[in-house]
Amino acid sequence: MLNPKPALVKADRLLRAFGPAPGLTPRLKMRNIGGELPPKERPMDKTLAIIKPDATKKRIIGKIIERIEEEGFSIVRMKLVHLTKNEAKGFYIVHKEKGFYDSLTEFMSSGPVVIMVLEAESAIKRWRDVMGATDPALAKPGTIRRDHGFSIERNATHGSDAAETAEWEIDYFFKK
């Protein structure tokens, strides 16, 4: 019979006394037989998600958050804010030279928004798939933007489009 390593014995005692830590996958809750550590978990990706003013005005924040959780995302940071025009301009600075910049920043500062950091495997791609195409008319049925969006600008949600963008956007709203 194998003798488990002391650290695993201690971890097993803590698990029995206090239960599994919140957010652990079922596989991590299983008892470790044989004294070997489980394979390293795949690192989770993070993305920024925003519930835009049109969705907060329609009082569908709860529906969108429920959908996020149903899709298996963890919400690791969240806050409700009313962006100033300057904050919206700073966030959307990459679109400054585009024709929709002024109307977009005006819209994003027109009411409260919910800003979240979502975490999951392939979070950026998965969140973009759940949101749907930017234009709700072109979004697939069952996506958030198809179900709740009105136009390209007023499309209920925002999501990062790449890892570098996600990092910048998360830092913009959740400075360390």
SELO-93738 format. One record per residue: residue in three letters; x, z, y of N, C-alpha, C, O in turn. Coordinates in steps of 0.05 Angstrom, whole numbers, plus 5000, padded with zeros to 4 digits. Layout:
BEGIN
alaXZYXZYXZYXZY ...
END
This chain:
BEGIN
met501750004976500050005000501850005025503750155027 leu501149835044502649815069502050055087499850155088 asn504150135100503850355119503550235147505550115157 pro501250255161500950145188502950275207503750505204 lys503850115226505650205246504350425263501850415267 pro505850625273504650845289502950745312500850865317 ala503750535326502150445349499450345340497450385354 leu499250215317496750125307494950355298492550345301 val496150565287494650795279493450925304491050995304 lys495050955325494051065350491750895361489750995370 ala492150625361490050445372487550465355485350465367 asp487850495329485450515312483950775318481550775318 arg485450995323484151255329482651235356480451325359 leu483951105376482651065402480150895400478150955412 leu480350685383478050515380475750665367473450635375 arg476350825347474250985334473051195354470651245354 ala474751315371473851525389472251415412470151525420 phe473151185424471951095449470550825446469250735464 gly470850695423469650425419471350215432473250275445 pro470549965427472149745437471949725468469949805480 ala474049615480474049585509471949365516471549175501 pro470649395539468649195548470048925550472248905559 gly468548715542469648445544471348345522472148115522 leu471848515502473448415479471748235462469348265459 thr473048035451471647855433471147995406472548185400 pro469147905391468648035365471148035347471548225332 arg472747825349475147815332477048045339478348155321 leu477248125364479048345372477848615364479348815364 lys475248625359474048885351474548935321474049165312 met475348735306475748775277478148955271480048965287 arg477949095250480149275241482549105233482248905219 asn484849195241487349055234488349165208489349385206 ile488149005187489049085160491848975155492348735160 gly493649135145496249045139498349105160500749045156 gly497549215182499449305202500549075220502549125234 glu499448835219500548625235498748585260496348625258 leu499948505282498448465306496948195304497848005291 pro494548185315493047935315494447725330496047785348 pro493947465324495247255340494447285369492347375376 lys496347205386495947225415493447065424493146835416 glu491747195440489447055449490246835469492246855483 arg488746615469489146405487488546505515486446625520 pro490346445535489846545562487246425574486646195569 met485846585589483446485602484046355628485846445643 asp482646145635482946015661480946135680478946255672 lys481546105706479846205727479045975745480545785748 thr476645995756475645795775474045935796472946155791 leu473845815819472145925840469445795839469245555835 ala467345955841464645855842463245965867463646195874 ile461645805880460145895903457245815899456645585892 ile455446005903452645945904452045895934452346075950 lys451345655941451145565969448645665983446845765970 pro448545636010446345736025443545626017441545766019 asp443445376008440845275999439745425975437345465974 ala441445495957440645645933439945935940438046045929 thr441446055959440846335966438146345981436546535978 lys437646135997435146126012432746095993430646195998 lys433145945971431045905951430746145933428946155916 arg432446345936432346595920432746535891431246645874 ile434846375884435446315856438246405848439346305829 ile439346595863441946715857441846815828443746765812 gly439846965821439647085795439546875772440846915752 lys438046665777437946445757440646325752441446265729 ile442146275774444746155771446746345758448246265740 ile446646595765448446795752447746825723449546845706 glu445146825717444346835688445446595673446346625650 arg445346365685446346125672449346145667450346065646 ile450846245687453746285685454346465661456046395645 glu452946685659453446865637452546745610453946785590 glu450346605609449446475585451446265575451746225551 glu452846145593454845945586457546065577459345925570 gly457646335577460046475567462246535587464446605579 phe461646495612463646575633463546865638461446995636 ser465846985645465947255655466247235685467847085696 ile464647385700464847405729466747635734466147865731 val469247565743471247765747471447865776472548085781 arg470447715795470247795823467747675834466947445826 met466347815852463947695864463347845890463748085893 lys462447685910461647805935459647625949459647385946 leu457847755964455847615980456847626009457347836019 val457147386021458147376049456547166064455346986053 his456647186090455646986108458146876122459246996140 leu459046636114461446516126461046456155458946356163 thr463146496171463146406198463746106197464645996177 lys463245966219463845676220466845636216467645456202 asn468545816228471445786224472345836196474145696186 glu471046026182471746076154471045826137472545746119 ala468745716142467845476128469745236134470545086115 lys470545206159472444996166475145036152476244846142 gly476045286151478545336137478445276107480245166096 phe476145346095475845306066475745006060476944916040 tyr474344856076473944566071475944396087475444166092 ile478244506095480144366111481044106098481743916113 val481044086072481943836058480043606065480843376061 his477643666074475743456081475543396111473743256120 lys477443506126477243496156476943216166475543166186 glu478243016154478142746164475742586154475442356161 lys474142706137471842566126469342606144469142806158 gly467642416143465242416160463342646156461742706174 phe463342766133461442986127462543256133461143456129 tyr465043276143466343536148464643716166464243956159 asp463843616189462343786208459643886196458944116199 ser458143696184455543776173455943966149454344156145 leu458043926133458544106110459244386120458144586109 thr460944406139461744676149459444816164459145056163 glu457844656178455444766191453544876169452545096172 phe453044726148451344806126452445056112450945246107 met455045056106456145286091456245536107456445756096 ser455945516134455845756151453045816160452645986178 ser451045686148448245716157446745946144444546016152 gly447946066123446646286110448546416090450746326087 pro447546616076449246756057450046576033448646396025 val452446636023453446505999454446725980455246935988 val454446665954455546845934458146715924458046485913 ile460346855927462946745919463846895895463847145895 met464646745874465346875849467946755837468546515842 val469346915823471546815806470546825778469847045767 leu470446595765469546575737471946555719473946425726 glu471746665695473946655676472746565649470746665640 ala474146375637473446285610475646085601477346005617 glu475546015576477245815566476345545579474045485579 ser478245395590477645145604475545185626473645025628 ala475845395641473745475660473145255681470745215687 ile475145115691474644915712472944695701470844625714 lys473644575679472144355668469344445659467344315665 arg469244675646466644775637464744825660462344765658 trp465744955681464045015704463044755717460744735726 arg464844555719464044305731461944165714460144035724 asp462144185687460144075669457444215673455344085673 val457544475676455044635679453744565706451244545708 met455344535727454244465753453044185753450844145764 gly454443995741453543715742454843565765456343675781 ala454143315767455243135788454543245816452543375820 thr456343185835455943275863453243185874451843345887 asp452442945868449842835876447742925855447842825832 pro445943095862443943185842442442965829441542985805 ala442042745843440542515831442142385808440942255791 leu444742415809446442305788447242505766448442435746 ala446542755771447342975752445642955727443342865728 lys446843025705445343025679443143225679443343435692 pro440943165665438743365663439743625651441443625633 gly438743845661439544105651441944225666442544465661 thr443244075684445444185699444244335723442044285732 ile445844515735444944675757444244495781442144535794 arg445944305787445344135810442943955806441443905825 arg442543865782440143705776437643875779435543785790 asp437744115769435444295769434844415797432544455804 his437044475813436644625837437744485863437244585885 gly439144265860440344135883438343955898436343875886 phe438943905923437143735939438643475948437343265949 ser441143495954442743275964445643315957446343525945 ile447343125964450243155958451343405971452943545959 glu450443465995451443696009450043956001451244155995 arg447343935999445744165991445144155961442944095952 asn447344215946447144185917447444445902448244445878 ala446844665915446644935902449245075896449445315899 thr451344925887453745055878456244895885456244655890 his458445045886461144935889462845025866462445245856 gly464744855859466744935839469344795843469444575853 ser471544935837474244825840474444575822473244555801 asp476144385832476444135816479044115801479443935785 ala480944305805483444305791484744585791483844745807 ala486644625774487944895773489144975800488945205808 glu490544785813491844855838489744915859490145095876 thr487644765860485444805879484145085873483645235892 ala483745145848482445405841484245635851483145825862 glu486745615847488645825856488445855886488246085896 trp488545635901488345645930485645765939485545935957 glu483445665927480845755935480346045929479246195945 ile481246135906481046425899482546595919481546795928 asp485046515925486546665945485246655973485546855987 tyr483946445980482646426006480546646009480346766030 phe478946695988476846885991477547165979476347365987 phe479447175961480147425949483147475951484547495931 lys484047495976486847545981487747805968486247995968 lys490147795956491148035942492148245960493048455951 
END
